[in-house]
Amino acid sequence: MIDQLTFSSFDKALKENFSNLPFEQCLFFGTWNAEYLYKKYSSHLLELEDEEGYEIVTEALAYLWDVVDQTVNIEEEEVDSHILRLHDIDIDQLDLDEAKGTGVMKLMECLESALVYIEEKNFEFIAACAYFPLDVADVIMTNELGLDTNDPNKHIQHPLMQAEFEAEFKMMEYLQTGATVSSKDKSLFR
């Protein structure tokens, strides 16, 4: 991991890592982050009695893993359909001051970023996926732990943030080795 980590140095590391990785590995990283958020927060949609929303995120994630595993042909219409369905989830029901609500919102954003990456092939969409779990950690630190997080680089050393950075850096290093990744690796480093 980077000594004296800042968000600027993290941005630089993301650019260095993802600008030269193949499509499949970049998509894997985005989907891997979505998987993590899904495991932690998707059930909140069921708590809100939004079975359709839960089905939408479940199907979008399954589709992304199918693309990672190369078990489906990529068709723009299908990608667009998943993106449009994500927009059907009622976000007004989510309390963004709580980790669960923010977690669902960031899951949706992560899924959409990964889906857009399939069409655009722009690594910036995958770099964005690295931030979504960190955004949830920020809500936990600010609203649940009551920490002053006005200076983002001040709280970057908090164990909650450090654990997420550590997992992401390990995955970036692993992907740089050229390892072949698939859905069987969805829980690697987390």
C-alpha positions as CSV (number, residue, x, y, z in Angstrom):
1,M,0.0,0.0,0.0
2,I,1.1,3.6,-0.5
3,D,3.0,5.3,2.4
4,Q,1.1,8.4,3.5
5,L,-2.0,7.5,1.6
6,T,-4.1,10.4,0.4
7,F,-7.1,10.5,-1.9
8,S,-4.9,12.1,-4.5
9,S,-2.4,9.3,-4.3
10,F,-5.2,6.7,-4.4
11,D,-6.5,8.4,-7.6
12,K,-3.0,8.1,-9.1
13,A,-2.8,4.4,-8.1
14,L,-6.2,3.8,-9.7
15,K,-5.1,5.4,-13.0
16,E,-1.8,3.6,-13.0
17,N,-3.5,0.2,-12.4
18,F,-6.6,0.4,-14.6
19,S,-5.3,2.4,-17.6
20,N,-3.3,-0.6,-18.7
21,L,-5.4,-3.6,-17.6
22,P,-7.4,-5.7,-20.1
23,F,-11.2,-5.3,-20.3
24,E,-11.9,-8.5,-18.4
25,Q,-9.7,-7.6,-15.4
26,C,-11.1,-4.1,-15.2
27,L,-14.7,-5.3,-15.3
28,F,-13.8,-7.9,-12.7
29,F,-12.6,-5.2,-10.3
30,G,-15.9,-3.2,-10.7
31,T,-18.0,-6.3,-10.3
32,W,-15.9,-7.5,-7.3
33,N,-16.8,-4.2,-5.6
34,A,-20.4,-4.5,-6.5
35,E,-20.4,-8.0,-5.1
36,Y,-19.1,-6.7,-1.8
37,L,-21.7,-4.0,-1.6
38,Y,-24.4,-6.5,-2.6
39,K,-23.5,-9.0,0.1
40,K,-23.5,-6.3,2.8
41,Y,-26.5,-4.1,1.7
42,S,-28.8,-5.6,-0.9
43,S,-31.0,-7.3,1.8
44,H,-31.9,-3.7,3.0
45,L,-34.2,-3.6,-0.1
46,L,-36.1,-6.6,1.3
47,E,-36.3,-4.9,4.7
48,L,-38.0,-2.0,2.8
49,E,-40.3,-4.6,1.1
50,D,-38.8,-3.7,-2.3
51,E,-38.6,-7.2,-3.8
52,E,-38.5,-5.8,-7.3
53,G,-35.5,-3.6,-6.4
54,Y,-33.8,-6.6,-4.9
55,E,-34.5,-8.6,-8.0
56,I,-33.1,-5.8,-10.2
57,V,-29.8,-5.5,-8.4
58,T,-29.5,-9.3,-8.2
59,E,-30.0,-9.7,-11.9
60,A,-27.6,-6.9,-12.8
61,L,-24.9,-8.4,-10.6
62,A,-25.5,-11.9,-12.1
63,Y,-25.3,-10.4,-15.6
64,L,-22.0,-8.7,-14.8
65,W,-20.5,-12.0,-13.5
66,D,-21.7,-13.7,-16.6
67,V,-19.8,-11.2,-18.7
68,V,-16.7,-11.6,-16.5
69,D,-17.0,-15.3,-17.0
70,Q,-17.6,-14.9,-20.7
71,T,-20.7,-17.1,-20.6
72,V,-22.8,-14.5,-22.4
73,N,-22.4,-12.5,-25.6
74,I,-22.4,-8.8,-24.8
75,E,-25.4,-7.1,-26.4
76,E,-25.8,-3.4,-26.0
77,E,-29.6,-3.7,-25.6
78,E,-29.2,-6.1,-22.6
79,V,-26.6,-3.8,-21.0
80,D,-28.9,-0.8,-21.5
81,S,-31.9,-2.8,-20.1
82,H,-30.0,-3.5,-16.9
83,I,-29.0,0.2,-16.6
84,L,-32.6,1.3,-17.2
85,R,-34.0,-1.2,-14.6
86,L,-31.6,0.2,-12.0
87,H,-33.2,3.6,-12.5
88,D,-36.6,2.0,-11.6
89,I,-35.6,1.4,-8.0
90,D,-37.2,4.0,-5.7
91,I,-34.3,5.8,-4.1
92,D,-36.6,8.0,-2.1
93,Q,-37.1,5.1,0.3
94,L,-33.3,5.1,1.1
95,D,-32.0,7.0,4.2
96,L,-28.7,8.2,2.9
97,D,-27.6,9.2,6.5
98,E,-27.4,5.5,7.3
99,A,-25.0,2.9,6.1
100,K,-27.8,0.6,4.8
101,G,-29.4,3.3,2.6
102,T,-26.1,4.6,1.4
103,G,-24.9,1.0,0.8
104,V,-27.9,0.3,-1.5
105,M,-27.3,3.6,-3.3
106,K,-23.6,2.9,-3.8
107,L,-24.4,-0.7,-4.9
108,M,-26.7,0.7,-7.6
109,E,-24.0,3.2,-8.7
110,C,-21.4,0.5,-8.7
111,L,-23.5,-1.8,-10.9
112,E,-24.3,1.1,-13.3
113,S,-20.6,2.1,-13.5
114,A,-19.6,-1.4,-14.3
115,L,-22.4,-1.8,-16.9
116,V,-21.5,1.5,-18.5
117,Y,-17.8,0.4,-18.6
118,I,-18.9,-2.6,-20.8
119,E,-20.2,-0.2,-23.4
120,E,-17.7,2.7,-23.0
121,K,-14.5,0.7,-22.2
122,N,-13.3,3.8,-20.2
123,F,-11.4,2.8,-17.1
124,E,-12.7,5.8,-15.2
125,F,-15.9,4.0,-14.7
126,I,-14.0,1.2,-13.0
127,A,-11.9,3.6,-10.9
128,A,-15.2,5.1,-9.7
129,C,-16.2,1.6,-8.4
130,A,-13.2,1.7,-6.0
131,Y,-14.8,4.7,-4.3
132,F,-18.3,3.3,-3.6
133,P,-17.3,1.1,-0.6
134,L,-15.3,4.0,0.7
135,D,-18.3,6.3,0.5
136,V,-20.3,3.9,2.7
137,A,-17.4,3.7,5.2
138,D,-17.5,7.5,5.3
139,V,-21.2,7.5,6.2
140,I,-20.5,5.0,8.9
141,M,-17.7,7.1,10.3
142,T,-19.6,10.3,10.1
143,N,-23.1,9.4,11.1
144,E,-22.8,6.2,13.1
145,L,-19.4,6.7,14.8
146,G,-19.8,10.5,15.1
147,L,-16.3,11.2,13.8
148,D,-15.4,14.6,12.2
149,T,-14.7,13.7,8.6
150,N,-14.5,17.2,7.2
151,D,-10.9,16.7,6.2
152,P,-11.0,13.5,4.1
153,N,-7.3,12.9,4.3
154,K,-7.5,13.1,8.1
155,H,-9.8,10.1,8.5
156,I,-8.2,8.0,5.7
157,Q,-6.1,6.3,8.5
158,H,-9.2,5.0,10.3
159,P,-9.2,1.2,10.5
160,L,-12.5,1.1,8.6
161,M,-11.0,2.9,5.7
162,Q,-7.7,1.1,6.0
163,A,-9.4,-2.3,5.7
164,E,-11.1,-1.2,2.5
165,F,-8.0,0.3,1.0
166,E,-6.0,-2.8,1.9
167,A,-8.5,-5.1,0.1
168,E,-8.6,-2.9,-3.0
169,F,-4.8,-2.6,-3.2
170,K,-4.4,-6.3,-2.8
171,M,-6.8,-6.9,-5.6
172,M,-5.1,-4.3,-7.8
173,E,-1.7,-6.0,-7.2
174,Y,-3.2,-9.4,-8.0
175,L,-4.7,-8.1,-11.2
176,Q,-1.4,-6.6,-12.2
177,T,0.1,-10.1,-12.1
178,G,-2.1,-11.0,-15.1
179,A,-4.0,-13.6,-13.2
180,T,-7.1,-14.9,-14.9
181,V,-10.1,-14.0,-12.8
182,S,-13.6,-15.2,-12.8
183,S,-16.7,-15.3,-10.6
184,K,-15.1,-17.9,-8.5
185,D,-12.8,-15.2,-7.2
186,K,-15.6,-12.9,-6.1
187,S,-14.7,-13.1,-2.4
188,L,-11.0,-12.8,-2.8
189,F,-9.3,-10.5,-0.3
190,R,-12.7,-9.8,1.4
